[in-house]
């Protein structure tokens, strides 16, 4: 059995904004991207430690969903759970990013 994965409120809003932004131009592509991001997120159930450690943030990791999306998460080993904390479009201003 895999780990439990959940999106926190901020990550859920991030996902909603990513999909809504693209949907204004291409609803089909937006749905496809949303589903692929969700697939990437829940693939962590099988390999939770595959992400890269985030410098200066103990316990935080990130994975890349090609080509531009970073999924930030933290692992709770004791509860075998993963909290998705942000989904970030790396094309945005990095100064605006808050983890």
C-alpha atoms as a printed R data frame, in Angstrom:
   type eleno elety resid chain resno       x      y       z
1  ATOM     1    CA   UNK     A     1   0.000  0.000   0.000
2  ATOM     2    CA   UNK     A     2   1.240  3.482  -0.868
3  ATOM     3    CA   UNK     A     3   1.569  6.613   1.167
4  ATOM     4    CA   UNK     A     4  -1.366  8.961   1.754
5  ATOM     5    CA   UNK     A     5  -1.132 12.106  -0.384
6  ATOM     6    CA   UNK     A     6  -3.171 15.266   0.203
7  ATOM     7    CA   UNK     A     7  -3.085 18.794  -1.157
8  ATOM     8    CA   UNK     A     8  -3.250 21.580   1.381
9  ATOM     9    CA   UNK     A     9  -5.526 24.550   0.740
10 ATOM    10    CA   UNK     A    10  -2.805 26.627  -0.943
11 ATOM    11    CA   UNK     A    11  -1.782 23.818  -3.311
12 ATOM    12    CA   UNK     A    12  -5.420 23.191  -4.184
13 ATOM    13    CA   UNK     A    13  -5.791 26.889  -5.096
14 ATOM    14    CA   UNK     A    14  -2.559 26.753  -7.104
15 ATOM    15    CA   UNK     A    15  -3.891 23.831  -9.131
16 ATOM    16    CA   UNK     A    16  -7.206 25.593  -9.661
17 ATOM    17    CA   UNK     A    17  -5.452 28.771 -10.873
18 ATOM    18    CA   UNK     A    18  -3.136 26.908 -13.251
19 ATOM    19    CA   UNK     A    19  -6.049 25.107 -14.881
20 ATOM    20    CA   UNK     A    20  -8.313 28.177 -14.977
21 ATOM    21    CA   UNK     A    21  -5.602 30.312 -16.582
22 ATOM    22    CA   UNK     A    22  -5.049 27.831 -19.401
23 ATOM    23    CA   UNK     A    23  -8.781 27.141 -19.779
24 ATOM    24    CA   UNK     A    24  -9.342 30.726 -20.929
25 ATOM    25    CA   UNK     A    25  -7.313 29.903 -24.052
26 ATOM    26    CA   UNK     A    26  -7.733 26.161 -24.405
27 ATOM    27    CA   UNK     A    27 -10.188 24.258 -22.167
28 ATOM    28    CA   UNK     A    28  -9.184 20.845 -23.512
29 ATOM    29    CA   UNK     A    29  -5.487 21.454 -22.847
30 ATOM    30    CA   UNK     A    30  -6.340 22.820 -19.394
31 ATOM    31    CA   UNK     A    31  -8.208 19.664 -18.447
32 ATOM    32    CA   UNK     A    32  -5.386 17.497 -19.783
33 ATOM    33    CA   UNK     A    33  -2.772 19.492 -17.822
34 ATOM    34    CA   UNK     A    34  -4.835 19.336 -14.625
35 ATOM    35    CA   UNK     A    35  -5.168 15.563 -14.890
36 ATOM    36    CA   UNK     A    36  -1.455 15.124 -15.597
37 ATOM    37    CA   UNK     A    37  -0.510 17.284 -12.607
38 ATOM    38    CA   UNK     A    38  -2.797 15.206 -10.393
39 ATOM    39    CA   UNK     A    39  -1.229 12.006 -11.778
40 ATOM    40    CA   UNK     A    40   2.243 13.336 -10.993
41 ATOM    41    CA   UNK     A    41   1.178 14.323  -7.479
42 ATOM    42    CA   UNK     A    42  -0.357 10.955  -6.669
43 ATOM    43    CA   UNK     A    43   2.590  9.082  -8.160
44 ATOM    44    CA   UNK     A    44   4.367 10.137  -4.957
45 ATOM    45    CA   UNK     A    45   2.371  7.429  -3.170
46 ATOM    46    CA   UNK     A    46   4.831  4.890  -4.527
47 ATOM    47    CA   UNK     A    47   8.075  6.918  -4.460
48 ATOM    48    CA   UNK     A    48   7.756  9.723  -1.909
49 ATOM    49    CA   UNK     A    49  11.476 10.489  -1.629
50 ATOM    50    CA   UNK     A    50  12.146 10.899  -5.332
51 ATOM    51    CA   UNK     A    51  11.914 14.689  -5.197
52 ATOM    52    CA   UNK     A    52  14.874 16.984  -4.707
53 ATOM    53    CA   UNK     A    53  15.388 18.461  -1.230
54 ATOM    54    CA   UNK     A    54  14.551 22.171  -1.033
55 ATOM    55    CA   UNK     A    55  17.518 24.156   0.293
56 ATOM    56    CA   UNK     A    56  16.865 25.990   3.539
57 ATOM    57    CA   UNK     A    57  13.589 24.110   4.128
58 ATOM    58    CA   UNK     A    58  14.194 20.891   6.069
59 ATOM    59    CA   UNK     A    59  11.672 18.215   5.193
60 ATOM    60    CA   UNK     A    60  10.534 19.903   1.989
61 ATOM    61    CA   UNK     A    61  11.050 18.356  -1.435
62 ATOM    62    CA   UNK     A    62  10.065 19.224  -4.973
63 ATOM    63    CA   UNK     A    63   9.453 17.416  -8.214
64 ATOM    64    CA   UNK     A    64   9.249 18.808 -11.706
65 ATOM    65    CA   UNK     A    65   6.240 18.254 -13.917
66 ATOM    66    CA   UNK     A    66   7.642 19.018 -17.357
67 ATOM    67    CA   UNK     A    67   8.171 21.553 -18.603
68 ATOM    68    CA   UNK     A    68   7.436 24.349 -16.101
69 ATOM    69    CA   UNK     A    69   5.589 23.187 -13.020
70 ATOM    70    CA   UNK     A    70   7.235 22.563  -9.656
71 ATOM    71    CA   UNK     A    71   5.326 20.564  -7.079
72 ATOM    72    CA   UNK     A    72   6.507 21.236  -3.527
73 ATOM    73    CA   UNK     A    73   5.696 18.783  -0.756
74 ATOM    74    CA   UNK     A    74   6.718 17.554   2.650
75 ATOM    75    CA   UNK     A    75   6.823 14.068   4.011
76 ATOM    76    CA   UNK     A    76   5.627 12.830   7.388
77 ATOM    77    CA   UNK     A    77   7.479  9.539   7.823
78 ATOM    78    CA   UNK     A    78   5.661  8.593  11.035
79 ATOM    79    CA   UNK     A    79   2.226  8.862   9.408
80 ATOM    80    CA   UNK     A    80   3.395  7.789   5.942
81 ATOM    81    CA   UNK     A    81   1.763 10.878   4.509
82 ATOM    82    CA   UNK     A    82   2.708 13.515   1.972
83 ATOM    83    CA   UNK     A    83   1.369 17.051   2.044
84 ATOM    84    CA   UNK     A    84   1.458 18.909  -1.264
85 ATOM    85    CA   UNK     A    85   2.126 22.510  -0.265
86 ATOM    86    CA   UNK     A    86   2.509 24.395  -3.580
87 ATOM    87    CA   UNK     A    87   2.204 23.933  -7.318
88 ATOM    88    CA   UNK     A    88   4.271 26.640  -8.981
89 ATOM    89    CA   UNK     A    89   4.559 27.661 -12.613
90 ATOM    90    CA   UNK     A    90   8.305 28.328 -12.875
91 ATOM    91    CA   UNK     A    91   7.722 30.921 -15.610
92 ATOM    92    CA   UNK     A    92   6.338 33.276 -12.982
93 ATOM    93    CA   UNK     A    93   8.375 35.830 -11.064
94 ATOM    94    CA   UNK     A    94  10.432 33.833  -8.533
95 ATOM    95    CA   UNK     A    95  10.331 36.821  -6.178
96 ATOM    96    CA   UNK     A    96   6.575 36.298  -5.817
97 ATOM    97    CA   UNK     A    97   6.965 32.695  -4.664
98 ATOM    98    CA   UNK     A    98   6.318 31.907  -1.002
99 ATOM    99    CA   UNK     A    99   6.558 28.388   0.370
